[in-house]
Amino acid sequence: MLPLLRCVPRVLGTAVAGIRATAPSLPLLQPASRPCARPFGLLSVRAGSVQLPGLLRPWGPCGCGCGCGGLHTEGDKAFVEFLNDEIKEEKKIQKYKSLPKMSGGWELDVNGTEAKLVRKVAGEKVTVTFNINNSIPPAYDGEEEPSEGQKVEEQEPELTSTPNFVVEVVKDGSNKALVLDCHYPEDEIGQEEEDQSDIFSIKEVSFQSTGDSDWKDTNYTLSTDSLDWGLYDHLMDFLADRGVDNTFADELVELSTALEHQEYITFLEDLKGFVKSQ
């Protein structure tokens, strides 16, 4: 039985199901909700089994025999057993026990699901902010079904977190920040790229006040959908000169994936504690 069957969500999905729930996105970004990232391996087997008539009966006088009066059902007991197995399997496949380092002199600050990378370059401060919530893209619709006799786990894709990220460039002594909203294009995720192709794109560009924490709609925002390619290329070169290039984007994916997995395991542990609590 495979307790760990995690499917994959997308930037433009619409619902989150399973044992994970959506959380607020990055203040400067408002990405669309993404569908559920992980189906229920062991849980799907239990969900398909015959339900017992006394499923809602407590395990004992109060579920733990201490007379606390708390609600402890057979369903809770099965849920905790499932979570124990799920946590064990997730820790077994965890690639990074600590968050990987970014090259290029970036300083990392993590606050829950939000991460901030800061780098100072010749009178400029470059800040990259991203949030790992809803950052795992979905599996492709055209994925092949497992062949006869082939184990399901051999088909399980590796989960990769590709969050939207915001680059903020501030010159010393200035009260304005050039803010660039970037993302990993949907049609490029998981596909082979040419050597000179950019693995991320600029979606929007705006000037914002350095004292504002949110992106103000009253400030002019330039969408790159209809932008002159010459100007767009210069903007990409501008980012590359400040360390935000393909190498950075690759390393950000590694960092974000490690942080997302870490937070997922913590969520499972908190969920188990909540179910078990009196």
MIFISE-792759 format. One record per residue (C-alpha): residue number from 1; x, y, z; residue in one letter. Coordinates in nm, 4 decimals. Example, Ala and Ser with C-alpha at 12.3 -4.5 7.8 and 13.67 -1.06 7.14 Angstrom:
BEGIN
    nr         xx         yy         zz   rest
     1     1.2300    -0.4500     0.7800      A
     2     1.3670    -0.1060     0.7140      S
This chain:
BEGIN
    nr         xx         yy         zz   rest
     1     0.0000     0.0000     0.0000      M
     2     0.1401     0.3336    -0.0982      L
     3     0.0743     0.6008     0.1640      P
     4     0.2394     0.8687    -0.0369      L
     5     0.0593     0.9445    -0.3593      L
     6     0.0965     1.3145    -0.4151      R
     7    -0.0467     1.4514    -0.7333      C
     8     0.0401     1.7968    -0.8531      V
     9    -0.1550     2.1440    -0.8590      P
    10    -0.1122     2.4438    -1.0940      R
    11    -0.0989     2.8213    -1.0853      V
    12    -0.4320     2.8492    -1.2677      L
    13    -0.6225     2.5720    -1.0946      G
    14    -0.9415     2.6365    -0.9066      T
    15    -0.9753     2.4174    -0.5988      A
    16    -0.7725     2.2528    -0.3306      V
    17    -0.8814     1.9134    -0.2076      A
    18    -0.7350     1.6365     0.0016      G
    19    -0.5630     1.7011     0.3288      I
    20    -0.4126     2.0311     0.2286      R
    21    -0.5869     2.3695     0.2209      A
    22    -0.5005     2.6876     0.0440      T
    23    -0.3469     2.9805     0.2317      A
    24    -0.3051     3.3518     0.1499      P
    25    -0.0762     3.4272    -0.1414      S
    26     0.2192     3.6671    -0.1443      L
    27     0.0969     4.0254    -0.0851      P
    28     0.2469     4.1530    -0.4090      L
    29     0.1143     3.8564    -0.6002      L
    30    -0.2351     3.7295    -0.6391      Q
    31    -0.1900     3.3968    -0.8226      P
    32    -0.4949     3.1940    -0.8997      A
    33    -0.5787     2.9016    -0.6770      S
    34    -0.4371     2.5665    -0.7727      R
    35    -0.5946     2.2228    -0.7455      P
    36    -0.4992     1.9650    -0.4830      C
    37    -0.1386     1.8548    -0.4775      A
    38    -0.1645     1.5160    -0.3148      R
    39    -0.4280     1.2405    -0.3443      P
    40    -0.4766     1.0067    -0.0553      F
    41    -0.2722     0.6876    -0.0833      G
    42    -0.3683     0.4937     0.2242      L
    43    -0.6734     0.7041     0.2871      L
    44    -0.8240     0.6157    -0.0499      S
    45    -0.8063     0.2489     0.0425      V
    46    -0.9688     0.3069     0.3770      R
    47    -1.2295     0.5353     0.2208      A
    48    -1.3305     0.2559    -0.0142      G
    49    -1.3615    -0.0034     0.2594      S
    50    -1.6836    -0.0986     0.4343      V
    51    -1.7774     0.1463     0.7057      Q
    52    -1.8443     0.0036     1.0472      L
    53    -2.1823     0.0812     1.2073      P
    54    -2.0051     0.2123     1.5159      G
    55    -1.7603     0.4386     1.3367      L
    56    -1.8516     0.7365     1.5538      L
    57    -1.8303     0.5454     1.8806      R
    58    -1.5496     0.6615     2.1116      P
    59    -1.2522     0.4305     2.1548      W
    60    -1.3326     0.4024     2.5247      G
    61    -1.5261     0.6016     2.7853      P
    62    -1.3654     0.9170     2.6394      C
    63    -1.1392     0.7681     2.3772      G
    64    -0.8385     0.7606     2.6042      C
    65    -0.9887     0.6202     2.9244      G
    66    -0.9125     0.9303     3.1287      C
    67    -1.2650     1.0708     3.1450      G
    68    -1.1668     1.3944     2.9711      C
    69    -1.4965     1.4094     2.7838      G
    70    -1.3248     1.4791     2.4517      G
    71    -1.4523     1.3357     2.1251      L
    72    -1.2274     1.0476     2.0162      H
    73    -1.3812     0.8277     1.7477      T
    74    -1.2705     0.5173     1.5646      E
    75    -1.2450     0.7420     1.2613      G
    76    -1.0023     0.9677     1.4493      D
    77    -0.7952     0.6656     1.5444      K
    78    -0.7755     0.5513     1.1812      A
    79    -0.6933     0.9074     1.0752      F
    80    -0.4015     0.9277     1.3209      V
    81    -0.2690     0.5910     1.2019      E
    82    -0.2831     0.7147     0.8434      F
    83    -0.1029     1.0374     0.9333      L
    84     0.1694     0.8439     1.1152      N
    85     0.2324     0.6393     0.8003      D
    86     0.2167     0.9449     0.5754      E
    87     0.4640     1.1429     0.7885      I
    88     0.7022     0.8479     0.7996      K
    89     0.6970     0.8113     0.4201      E
    90     0.7341     1.1846     0.3580      E
    91     1.0396     1.2019     0.5823      K
    92     1.1834     0.9000     0.4056      K
    93     1.1750     1.0723     0.0654      I
    94     1.2649     1.4208     0.1935      Q
    95     1.5539     1.5391    -0.0230      K
    96     1.6761     1.8218     0.2001      Y
    97     1.6868     1.8056     0.5801      K
    98     1.7757     2.1770     0.5776      S
    99     1.7026     2.4415     0.3151      L
   100     1.9579     2.4554     0.0294      P
   101     2.1794     2.7608    -0.0095      K
   102     2.1463     3.0051    -0.2989      M
   103     2.4632     3.0994    -0.4852      S
   104     2.5441     3.4630    -0.5624      G
   105     2.5489     3.5999    -0.2088      G
   106     2.1728     3.5968    -0.1486      W
   107     2.0608     3.6215     0.2144      E
   108     1.7541     3.4123     0.2973      L
   109     1.4777     3.5055     0.5411      D
   110     1.1842     3.2663     0.5873      V
   111     0.8553     3.3518     0.7550      N
   112     0.6249     3.0501     0.7378      G
   113     0.5401     2.9873     0.3738      T
   114     0.6924     3.3178     0.2570      E
   115     1.0607     3.3487     0.1743      A
   116     1.2674     3.6569     0.0985      K
   117     1.6059     3.6682    -0.0729      L
   118     1.8122     3.9858    -0.0443      V
   119     2.1282     4.0859    -0.2297      R
   120     2.3127     4.4198    -0.2360      K
   121     2.4919     4.5150    -0.5569      V
   122     2.6826     4.8436    -0.6109      A
   123     2.4421     5.0862    -0.4488      G
   124     2.1305     4.8789    -0.5122      E
   125     1.9270     4.6457    -0.2975      K
   126     1.7634     4.3564    -0.4821      V
   127     1.4873     4.1668    -0.3005      T
   128     1.3120     3.8561    -0.4321      V
   129     0.9979     3.7430    -0.2498      T
   130     0.7943     3.4279    -0.3069      F
   131     0.5326     3.2145    -0.1318      N
   132     0.5215     2.8353    -0.1593      I
   133     0.1436     2.8091    -0.1141      N
   134    -0.0215     2.6708    -0.4312      N
   135     0.3171     2.6520    -0.6034      S
   136     0.3172     2.2908    -0.7278      I
   137     0.2079     2.2666    -1.0926      P
   138    -0.0375     1.9964    -1.2029      P
   139     0.0440     1.6772    -1.3863      A
   140     0.0045     1.6982    -1.7611      Y
   141    -0.3264     1.5704    -1.8963      D
   142    -0.1396     1.3652    -2.1524      G
   143     0.0525     1.1549    -1.9017      E
   144     0.0612     0.7883    -1.9903      E
   145    -0.1262     0.5356    -1.7824      E
   146     0.0886     0.2768    -1.6008      P
   147     0.1540    -0.0220    -1.8230      S
   148     0.0346    -0.3655    -1.7191      E
   149     0.2525    -0.5060    -1.4437      G
   150     0.4239    -0.1722    -1.3794      Q
   151     0.4172    -0.0492    -1.0212      K
   152     0.2314     0.2719    -0.9471      V
   153     0.5233     0.4194    -0.7539      E
   154     0.7415     0.3948    -1.0668      E
   155     0.5013     0.6374    -1.2357      Q
   156     0.4948     0.8825    -0.9454      E
   157     0.6411     1.2148    -1.0688      P
   158     0.8763     1.4168    -0.8544      E
   159     0.6948     1.7159    -0.7091      L
   160     0.8488     2.0499    -0.7980      T
   161     0.7495     2.3870    -0.6546      S
   162     0.7530     2.6677    -0.9123      T
   163     0.6209     2.9752    -0.7332      P
   164     0.5553     3.3161    -0.8755      N
   165     0.8152     3.5581    -0.7432      F
   166     0.8510     3.9345    -0.7181      V
   167     1.1795     4.1162    -0.7782      V
   168     1.2162     4.4559    -0.6149      E
   169     1.5127     4.6793    -0.7056      V
   170     1.5812     4.9886    -0.4926      V
   171     1.8670     5.2317    -0.5461      K
   172     2.0343     5.3830    -0.2397      D
   173     1.8614     5.7025    -0.1280      G
   174     1.5537     5.6429    -0.3456      S
   175     1.1965     5.6122    -0.2217      N
   176     1.0894     5.4253    -0.5352      K
   177     1.1271     5.0586    -0.6166      A
   178     1.1166     4.9008    -0.9605      L
   179     0.8998     4.5938    -0.9063      V
   180     0.8853     4.3028    -1.1510      L
   181     0.6282     4.0261    -1.1119      D
   182     0.7802     3.7042    -1.2503      C
   183     0.6555     3.3503    -1.3009      H
   184     0.7422     3.0150    -1.4551      Y
   185     0.5433     2.9825    -1.7802      P
   186     0.2838     2.7064    -1.7804      E
   187     0.3777     2.5655    -2.1200      D
   188     0.7471     2.5379    -2.0269      E
   189     0.7181     2.3485    -1.7010      I
   190     0.8576     1.9994    -1.7281      G
   191     0.9680     2.0412    -2.0892      Q
   192     1.3133     2.0444    -2.2438      E
   193     1.4458     2.3950    -2.2946      E
   194     1.6922     2.5311    -2.5443      E
   195     2.0239     2.6509    -2.4011      D
   196     1.9412     3.0190    -2.4453      Q
   197     1.5754     3.0032    -2.3440      S
   198     1.4577     3.1794    -2.0301      D
   199     1.2934     2.9440    -1.7836      I
   200     1.0992     3.2277    -1.6219      F
   201     0.9105     3.5269    -1.7572      S
   202     0.8234     3.8789    -1.6496      I
   203     0.4499     3.9231    -1.6196      K
   204     0.4131     4.2811    -1.4946      E
   205     0.6358     4.5787    -1.4147      V
   206     0.5584     4.8769    -1.1942      S
   207     0.7105     5.1466    -0.9769      F
   208     0.6032     5.1264    -0.6126      Q
   209     0.6845     5.3293    -0.3036      S
   210     0.9450     5.1672    -0.0805      T
   211     0.7198     5.2274     0.2192      G
   212     0.4274     5.0283     0.0750      D
   213     0.3945     4.6600     0.1557      S
   214     0.1215     4.5983    -0.1039      D
   215     0.1149     4.6530    -0.4774      W
   216    -0.0992     4.9652    -0.5293      K
   217    -0.3447     4.9517    -0.8174      D
   218    -0.3293     5.3296    -0.8465      T
   219     0.0312     5.3073    -0.9712      N
   220     0.0750     5.2418    -1.3413      Y
   221     0.1442     4.8747    -1.4112      T
   222     0.2939     4.7594    -1.7401      L
   223     0.1772     4.4194    -1.8627      S
   224     0.4256     4.2315    -2.0795      T
   225     0.1519     4.0558    -2.2798      D
   226     0.1571     4.3326    -2.5404      S
   227     0.5035     4.4699    -2.4675      L
   228     0.7592     4.5503    -2.7360      D
   229     1.0103     4.2620    -2.7442      W
   230     1.3033     4.5009    -2.7448      G
   231     1.1935     4.6541    -2.4155      L
   232     1.1170     4.3099    -2.2715      Y
   233     1.4645     4.1797    -2.3593      D
   234     1.6240     4.4788    -2.1892      H
   235     1.4193     4.4137    -1.8772      L
   236     1.5356     4.0512    -1.8719      M
   237     1.8971     4.1670    -1.9163      D
   238     1.8419     4.4164    -1.6345      F
   239     1.7440     4.1292    -1.4032      L
   240     2.0306     3.9073    -1.5197      A
   241     2.2837     4.1831    -1.4443      D
   242     2.1532     4.1801    -1.0858      R
   243     2.1763     3.8044    -1.0419      G
   244     1.8223     3.7045    -1.1390      V
   245     1.8902     3.4720    -1.4323      D
   246     1.8314     3.1084    -1.5291      N
   247     2.0780     2.9834    -1.2677      T
   248     1.8956     3.1815    -1.0015      F
   249     1.5576     3.0540    -1.1249      A
   250     1.6771     2.6910    -1.1112      D
   251     1.8103     2.7333    -0.7574      E
   252     1.4908     2.9085    -0.6497      L
   253     1.2923     2.6032    -0.7620      V
   254     1.5169     2.3795    -0.5493      E
   255     1.4778     2.6092    -0.2500      L
   256     1.1031     2.6462    -0.2920      S
   257     1.0550     2.2706    -0.3362      T
   258     1.2508     2.1986    -0.0180      A
   259     1.0548     2.4614     0.1770      L
   260     0.7201     2.3354     0.0448      E
   261     0.8000     1.9767     0.1449      H
   262     0.9195     2.0910     0.4868      Q
   263     0.5983     2.2866     0.5449      E
   264     0.3866     1.9926     0.4233      Y
   265     0.5441     1.7584     0.6774      I
   266     0.4949     2.0179     0.9518      T
   267     0.1305     2.0510     0.8492      F
   268     0.0800     1.6739     0.8732      L
   269     0.2397     1.6677     1.2180      E
   270     0.0208     1.9570     1.3354      D
   271    -0.2854     1.7846     1.1913      L
   272    -0.2021     1.4623     1.3740      K
   273    -0.1583     1.6533     1.7001      G
   274    -0.4888     1.8321     1.6468      F
   275    -0.6800     1.5082     1.5854      V
   276    -0.5211     1.3422     1.8878      K
   277    -0.5666     1.6400     2.1217      S
   278    -0.8147     1.6085     2.4057      Q
